[in-house]
């Protein structure tokens, strides 16, 4: 997860977005952390593709938003678990929903998916 946060901060710095708003930077860091964590913990590849454990993070800069996308080898769609106040896990997608302008996912071949979140630029 540290590598994904470092990559994000390098991109935000290169795109001169770290000075726009601390809230934007914090939201982007949390979104990337949650999406990568979900991919690592909940997206094992199907049995016939066990050797493919790669997870890819892509960042796309648009004029009004930053798109964070994570591609993993599991075809299983993300889901928002029912809210359990005492659970130690299960809040990742809820956090992404709260911080992102919108989010979604799409299947990607060979079996896998890309989960993305759009974060509006401050200003």
N, C-alpha and C positions, 0 to 999 in steps of 0.2 A: 504494500500500500504506500510505503514511503516513496518508492520510485514514481508512482502515479502522481503524488502530490508535488514532487520535485519537477516532473515534466510539466504539470499544469502551471506552476509558478514561473518556470522558464518561459513558457508560451505567453502568459499574462504580462510578464516583464517585457518580452520582445514586442508584444503588441501594445505596449504602454497602457495596460489596463490596471496595473497594480495601484496606480495613483488615483483612479477614478472614484473608488469607494471601498472602504474596508469591508462594508457589509457585502458588496458584490464578491470580493475576493474570498471572504469567509464562506459565503453560500456556494461558490464554485468549488472550493476545497471540500466542503461537506458533501456536495453532490457527487463529485468524483470519488471520494472515499467510500461513500455508501454503495455506488454502483460497482466499483471494483471489488469491494468486500462481498457483495451479493454474488458476483460472478465466481469469486474464489470459493466461497462457502456453499453455494447452492446450485452451481452449474457444472456438475461433472459431465464429461463427454459420454455419449452412449457407448455400450460395451464394444461395439465393432470399431470404435474410434478412440480407445483408451489411451493410445500414444499421443493423441493431439490434445494437450492440456493448455494450449496457448490462449491467452486473453489479450486482446488488443484494446488500447485506449486511443481514441482519435478526438481531436478538438477542432472544431470548425468555427472560424470567425465570420460572422455576418455583420452587416452594417448596424443592426439593432440588437444582436444577440450573440451569445456564445452557445454552441451546441457541443455537448459532451456525449460521446458514444462509446460504449463498451461492447466488444464482440467476444462471445465465448462459444465453446463447442457444444453446448447443451441446447437441444431444440425446445426444452420446457419453457413456456412463457413465464415471465415474472408474475407474482401475485401479491396482493396486499392482504396479509393475514388479519384475522379479526383482532381487534385491539384488546390486549390483556395487560392491565396496569402493572401486574407483577412479573411479567415475562422479562427476561434479560435480553432477548433478541426480538426481532420482528418489527422494528420501527423504521428500517432503512427506506423502503418505498414510501412510507408515510412522510418521512423527512423530505425526500425528493419531491413528492407531490406538493408539500408546503412551500418549498423554496423555488422550484422551477416554474417557469411560465406554463409549460406543459411538458409531458414526457410520453414515451411510448416504446414500442419494440417492433421488430420485423424479423421474420425468419431469414437466415442466411445459409446458403449451401457451402460445403456439405453440412450435415445436420449441425445446426447452431442457430444463434440469434444475435441481433444487435439491439441493445437497450440504449435509448438516448434520452437526454433531458435538455431542454432549451431554457437558458437563463437570460432574461432581458438585461441589456446593458444599462447601467445607471446613467441618469442624465436626462 
